[in-house]
Amino acid sequence: MMIWSDEITTRAAEIHARTERTLRAAGVPGELEWTGASSVPGTLTKGDVDLHLRVPAELFGATVEQLKGLLPVAVPSAWAPTLAVFDVPDQELPTGLAVTPAGSEHDRRFTLAWQRIAAEPELHRRYNELKREPGHEDRKSGFFSELTGT
């Protein structure tokens, strides 16, 4: 079931802030961004929160190892040389954390795609249309490739 992002904005922003404080307190490097549909007003979402930790490339491996001691690993099949995914447990909304080296292909996909969806009304409309279609997850990857050139 899809909901509008506006229904969870406040809670998602609180989760982002709380997670950022937790990571900083643990000494995890990088820049934590709130991405995904819940970060863009007026966007259809399944009600989850997507966070993106951008780390300097030279710190990526060590950061991933550090996070393995703090958070449960999520979707191991999605992991790649420039992408690690974790669950952020004990939140009021399902929350995931993607970790990428800054400037990598995965970093560009997460960052640029959501910047464009937020800034370009036609892309925002197309994204919402896509989310209404059955099996949209398969087509979403192609849409993001189109937006980012990756």
Helices and strands as residue ranges (DSSP letters): E 3-4, G 5-7, H 9-25, E 31-35, G 37-39, E 44-45, E 49-55, G 57-59, H 60-68, G 76-78, E 84-87, E 95-101, H 105-119, H 121-132, H 136-148
